Amino acid sequence: MNEYIKRVAEENLTKALAQLKIAIILGARQVGKTTLTKHVLTNRNVSFLNLDIEPNKQSLLAAASLSPLDAIKSLGNPEILVIDEAQRLPETGRIVKGWLDANVSTKIILLGSSSLNLISQAAESLTGRNEKIFLPPLLFKEVIASQPWYSQLFTDQQIEEKFQDQIQALLMQSLAFGCYPETTKTTDKQTFLLNLAADYLLKDILQIGLVKTPELLKNLLMLLAHQIGSEVSISELATSLGIARATVERYLELLEQTFVIFKLPAFSTNPRKEINKSQKIYFWDTGIRNALLNDFSTNPLRADIGKLWENWVIAEFAKKNLLDNKRKNLYFWRSRSNGEVDLVAKEGERISAYEVKWKAQSLRQRAFSQKYNIKVKIVDHLKPLSGVDQED
């Protein structure tokens, strides 16, 4: 396997570079933002600043005290300036806005592992003048495309038929260890994920001091890891943790903003007959979820395989949606008569629905089909590529 895995987001970044805007690349730590950027900018005149490194942070602050042109010269007068971990300095947005206002010719790219400051501060000061690119963990299709036997000449269905054994082996690895780029390269996947889940993934939350008791945050994540696929009650979480409901809501918001989890709200057009205040919470990466539980079994008979498969599939849809700049709204659906569909995707007036089952098909989706006259598609583990890529 090649060291670098080709990313769908390459095209998004290339398009952003052609615009007279600041590019902001957002994604969890270790998801490959810096690697992607360096790959796309190969053979370009680029300067990199990493604001996790104190001398780099001081260089940026020193440049900010100069005129825009002198500031850029002090940073190497690059064609492109990349500011990595930009959320570590709240003034980043104000600084680069001043340079943009002065029409400096240098293209500026901000990379951030948290939307806590980049979205709320930098992006606000750059309203209408920034192009956001979201980078999730690897899509399974990106992992498959990196295999030596992969060929673009084959359709997804042909690949699933010709390389069924290889696909299923990679799928179980992906379910157990997730799709962070490092897990495709390292032989010690378990240690990498345990370290990532223990502290590093939560570094931004802990550094800004919004969480007074880190153990509570980790306990919340443990509860969520056990509840994937189930509707989440904020009140029950608060009771289990012995903290206020408002604190749980704030912690969930922080975990969303640092790309650890995402919420799936309930879909409804008739609140009287459907449950529209519920929500499900999934992990962006199943490897992180399994690291929290310290369960990396690749046995397809593991007790939680159904829930794990559901999280994996819905995360694949959510990752694709991020790369498409959130074109679709994603939901789950459940009626008061217990009809249920795992995933509803709405783009404008167009609605698609999916039932995610590891093996056996379910009859739960009939109620949705009858109510909305929309065919519910089944996504099972034998078709992990074509199932997730289904379109009406």
BELTA-V584750 format. One record per residue. SS is DSSP state (h for helix, s for strand, l for the rest). PHI is phi in radians with two decimals (* if undefined). Layout:
ss->SS phi->PHI
ss->SS phi->PHI
This chain:
ss->l phi->*
ss->l phi->-1.16
ss->l phi->-1.09
ss->l phi->-1.71
ss->l phi->-1.79
ss->l phi->-1.05
ss->l phi->-1.93
ss->l phi->-1.04
ss->h phi->-1.19
ss->h phi->-0.97
ss->h phi->-1.12
ss->h phi->-1.09
ss->h phi->-1.20
ss->h phi->-1.05
ss->h phi->-1.12
ss->h phi->-1.15
ss->h phi->-1.16
ss->l phi->-1.45
ss->l phi->-1.77
ss->l phi->-1.52
ss->l phi->-2.40
ss->s phi->-1.44
ss->s phi->-1.60
ss->s phi->-2.09
ss->s phi->-1.79
ss->s phi->-2.04
ss->l phi->3.09
ss->l phi->-1.08
ss->l phi->-1.06
ss->l phi->1.23
ss->l phi->-1.53
ss->l phi->1.89
ss->h phi->-1.13
ss->h phi->-1.17
ss->h phi->-1.06
ss->h phi->-1.02
ss->h phi->-1.11
ss->h phi->-1.09
ss->h phi->-1.15
ss->h phi->-1.16
ss->l phi->-1.67
ss->l phi->-0.95
ss->l phi->1.22
ss->l phi->-1.83
ss->l phi->-1.43
ss->s phi->-2.19
ss->s phi->-1.97
ss->s phi->-1.98
ss->s phi->-2.11
ss->s phi->-1.94
ss->l phi->-1.36
ss->l phi->-1.37
ss->l phi->-1.81
ss->h phi->-1.00
ss->h phi->-1.04
ss->h phi->-1.14
ss->h phi->-1.12
ss->h phi->-1.16
ss->h phi->-1.10
ss->h phi->-1.18
ss->h phi->-1.13
ss->h phi->-1.16
ss->h phi->-1.11
ss->h phi->-1.15
ss->l phi->-1.47
ss->l phi->-1.72
ss->l phi->-1.14
ss->h phi->-0.90
ss->h phi->-1.17
ss->h phi->-1.18
ss->h phi->-1.09
ss->h phi->-1.13
ss->h phi->-1.10
ss->h phi->-1.16
ss->l phi->-1.72
ss->l phi->1.79
ss->l phi->0.85
ss->l phi->-1.39
ss->l phi->-1.20
ss->s phi->-2.34
ss->s phi->-1.94
ss->s phi->-1.88
ss->s phi->-1.91
ss->s phi->-1.54
ss->l phi->0.89
ss->h phi->-1.11
ss->h phi->-1.22
ss->h phi->-1.29
ss->l phi->-2.27
ss->l phi->-1.00
ss->l phi->-1.36
ss->h phi->-0.95
ss->h phi->-1.06
ss->h phi->-1.12
ss->h phi->-1.10
ss->h phi->-1.24
ss->h phi->-1.11
ss->h phi->-1.08
ss->h phi->-1.21
ss->h phi->-1.13
ss->h phi->-1.09
ss->l phi->-1.50
ss->l phi->1.04
ss->l phi->-1.11
ss->l phi->-1.41
ss->l phi->-1.17
ss->s phi->-1.40
ss->s phi->-2.00
ss->s phi->-2.15
ss->s phi->-1.82
ss->s phi->-1.98
ss->s phi->-2.55
ss->l phi->-1.62
ss->l phi->-2.60
ss->h phi->-1.58
ss->h phi->-0.97
ss->h phi->-1.82
ss->h phi->-1.10
ss->h phi->-1.35
ss->h phi->-1.29
ss->h phi->-1.97
ss->h phi->-1.07
ss->h phi->-1.16
ss->h phi->-1.14
ss->h phi->-1.28
ss->l phi->-2.04
ss->l phi->-0.91
ss->l phi->1.37
ss->l phi->-2.16
ss->s phi->-2.29
ss->s phi->-2.08
ss->s phi->-1.53
ss->s phi->-2.16
ss->s phi->-1.73
ss->l phi->-2.07
ss->l phi->-1.52
ss->l phi->-0.99
ss->l phi->-0.98
ss->l phi->-1.20
ss->h phi->-1.06
ss->h phi->-1.13
ss->h phi->-1.19
ss->h phi->-1.12
ss->h phi->-1.08
ss->h phi->-1.13
ss->l phi->-1.54
ss->l phi->-1.36
ss->l phi->-1.12
ss->l phi->-1.59
ss->l phi->-1.29
ss->l phi->-2.47
ss->l phi->-1.21
ss->l phi->-1.25
ss->l phi->-1.64
ss->l phi->-1.36
ss->h phi->-1.00
ss->h phi->-1.10
ss->h phi->-1.16
ss->h phi->-1.10
ss->h phi->-1.13
ss->h phi->-1.40
ss->h phi->-1.29
ss->l phi->-2.17
ss->h phi->-1.01
ss->h phi->-1.12
ss->h phi->-1.14
ss->h phi->-1.08
ss->h phi->-1.18
ss->h phi->-1.14
ss->h phi->-1.14
ss->h phi->-1.09
ss->h phi->-1.12
ss->h phi->-1.09
ss->h phi->-1.17
ss->h phi->-1.09
ss->h phi->-1.38
ss->h phi->-1.95
ss->l phi->1.30
ss->l phi->-2.30
ss->l phi->-1.16
ss->h phi->-0.90
ss->h phi->-1.10
ss->h phi->-1.25
ss->h phi->-1.49
ss->l phi->-1.98
ss->l phi->-1.34
ss->l phi->-1.51
ss->l phi->-1.87
ss->h phi->-1.05
ss->h phi->-1.09
ss->h phi->-1.11
ss->h phi->-0.99
ss->h phi->-1.22
ss->h phi->-1.10
ss->h phi->-1.18
ss->h phi->-1.13
ss->h phi->-1.26
ss->h phi->-1.19
ss->l phi->-2.49
ss->h phi->-1.10
ss->h phi->-1.15
ss->h phi->-1.71
ss->h phi->-0.97
ss->h phi->-1.13
ss->h phi->-1.11
ss->h phi->-1.24
ss->h phi->-1.21
ss->l phi->-1.48
ss->l phi->1.28
ss->l phi->-1.40
ss->l phi->-1.99
ss->l phi->-1.41
ss->l phi->-2.21
ss->h phi->-0.97
ss->h phi->-1.10
ss->h phi->-1.11
ss->h phi->-1.09
ss->h phi->-1.19
ss->h phi->-1.14
ss->h phi->-1.09
ss->h phi->-1.08
ss->h phi->-1.08
ss->h phi->-1.09
ss->h phi->-1.13
ss->h phi->-1.08
ss->h phi->-1.35
ss->l phi->-1.82
ss->l phi->-1.00
ss->l phi->1.57
ss->l phi->-1.91
ss->s phi->-1.21
ss->l phi->-1.75
ss->l phi->-1.81
ss->h phi->-1.07
ss->h phi->-1.09
ss->h phi->-1.16
ss->h phi->-1.09
ss->h phi->-1.08
ss->h phi->-1.13
ss->h phi->-1.09
ss->h phi->-1.58
ss->l phi->1.23
ss->l phi->-2.29
ss->l phi->-1.25
ss->h phi->-1.00
ss->h phi->-1.09
ss->h phi->-1.19
ss->h phi->-1.05
ss->h phi->-1.07
ss->h phi->-1.18
ss->h phi->-1.10
ss->h phi->-1.10
ss->h phi->-1.11
ss->h phi->-1.12
ss->h phi->-1.18
ss->h phi->-1.20
ss->h phi->-1.19
ss->l phi->-1.80
ss->l phi->1.06
ss->l phi->-1.62
ss->s phi->-2.27
ss->s phi->-2.51
ss->s phi->-1.76
ss->s phi->-2.11
ss->s phi->-1.36
ss->s phi->-1.42
ss->l phi->-1.53
ss->l phi->-2.75
ss->l phi->-2.10
ss->l phi->-2.45
ss->l phi->-0.99
ss->l phi->-1.22
ss->l phi->-1.92
ss->s phi->-2.12
ss->l phi->-1.65
ss->l phi->-2.02
ss->l phi->-1.90
ss->l phi->-1.44
ss->s phi->-2.64
ss->s phi->-2.00
ss->s phi->-2.18
ss->s phi->-2.17
ss->s phi->-1.63
ss->l phi->-1.09
ss->l phi->-2.44
ss->h phi->-1.20
ss->h phi->-1.10
ss->h phi->-1.14
ss->h phi->-1.04
ss->h phi->-1.21
ss->h phi->-1.13
ss->h phi->-1.10
ss->h phi->-1.67
ss->l phi->0.90
ss->l phi->-2.33
ss->l phi->-1.94
ss->l phi->-1.09
ss->l phi->-1.80
ss->l phi->-1.38
ss->l phi->-1.14
ss->l phi->-1.72
ss->l phi->-1.01
ss->l phi->-1.06
ss->l phi->-1.76
ss->h phi->-1.05
ss->h phi->-1.11
ss->h phi->-1.16
ss->h phi->-1.11
ss->h phi->-1.10
ss->h phi->-1.06
ss->h phi->-1.07
ss->h phi->-1.07
ss->h phi->-1.13
ss->h phi->-1.17
ss->h phi->-1.15
ss->h phi->-1.09
ss->h phi->-1.06
ss->h phi->-1.16
ss->h phi->-1.12
ss->h phi->-1.06
ss->h phi->-1.16
ss->h phi->-1.07
ss->h phi->-1.15
ss->l phi->-1.58
ss->l phi->1.09
ss->l phi->1.01
ss->l phi->-1.19
ss->l phi->-1.94
ss->s phi->-1.73
ss->s phi->-1.89
ss->s phi->-2.47
ss->s phi->-2.00
ss->s phi->-2.36
ss->s phi->-2.60
ss->s phi->-1.69
ss->l phi->-1.21
ss->l phi->-1.66
ss->l phi->1.31
ss->l phi->-1.20
ss->s phi->-2.63
ss->s phi->-2.34
ss->s phi->-1.24
ss->s phi->-2.54
ss->s phi->-2.12
ss->s phi->-1.94
ss->s phi->-2.12
ss->s phi->-2.21
ss->l phi->1.15
ss->l phi->-1.66
ss->s phi->-1.55
ss->s phi->-2.17
ss->s phi->-2.14
ss->s phi->-2.34
ss->s phi->-2.42
ss->s phi->-1.94
ss->s phi->-1.81
ss->l phi->-2.33
ss->l phi->-1.10
ss->l phi->-2.34
ss->l phi->-1.18
ss->l phi->-1.40
ss->l phi->-2.02
ss->l phi->-1.72
ss->l phi->-1.10
ss->l phi->-1.40
ss->h phi->-1.04
ss->h phi->-1.08
ss->h phi->-1.16
ss->h phi->-1.06
ss->h phi->-1.18
ss->h phi->-1.29
ss->h phi->-1.90
ss->l phi->0.97
ss->l phi->-2.20
ss->l phi->-1.22
ss->s phi->-1.62
ss->s phi->-1.56
ss->s phi->-1.69
ss->s phi->-2.03
ss->l phi->-2.01
ss->h phi->-1.24
ss->h phi->-1.34
ss->h phi->-2.31
ss->l phi->-1.24
ss->l phi->-1.56
ss->l phi->-1.21
ss->l phi->-1.13
ss->l phi->-1.32
ss->l phi->-1.54
ss->l phi->-1.06
ss->l phi->-2.39
ss->l phi->-1.25
